[in-house]
Amino acid sequence: MIVLGIDPGTAVTGYGVVRARGPRSAGGAELLECGVIRTKATEPLAARLHDIYEGVRELLARHAPEAMAVEDVFYAKNVRTTVVLGHARGVVLLAGQQAGIAIHEYAPAEIKKAVTGSGAATKEQVQFMVTKLLRLKSAPHPADAADGVAAALTCVMHADVMRLMEAAR
């Protein structure tokens, strides 16, 4: 199973593409690609959203994932920041829906807990655990890319749990 994980943002959208290798796959997962989609701060919001949308569509076409994991909105102190982040999530979700793949949304604390064991983990702790879980030589950079990978790993881990629950029935 290939999962595209997305950490949406209007300036920087992090992503990670992970291939699960059978049951209990978080430890047996493989990182195919990770990085960021950057937009120009000088561009209007509509142009930035278009760039994010096209970047995600390109990733979907290149990797043909079965699922996409998207980090949910966190509630910033600044309402405008929360609303603009919602726009970025919207174009990411639209790209996934148009590709016809399963879309899973996870709260930031849920992703942190799945990867590190603590919903209050720091970005550095997430990077460290992503590195360990995928047996990488170094942590994905920047932190937004590691967050995209963490979202993908959360989806893989949840799929494993669901398979175990089904098998137990």
Order of alpha helices (4+ residues) and beta strands (2+ residues): beta-beta-beta-alpha-beta-alpha-beta-alpha-alpha-alpha
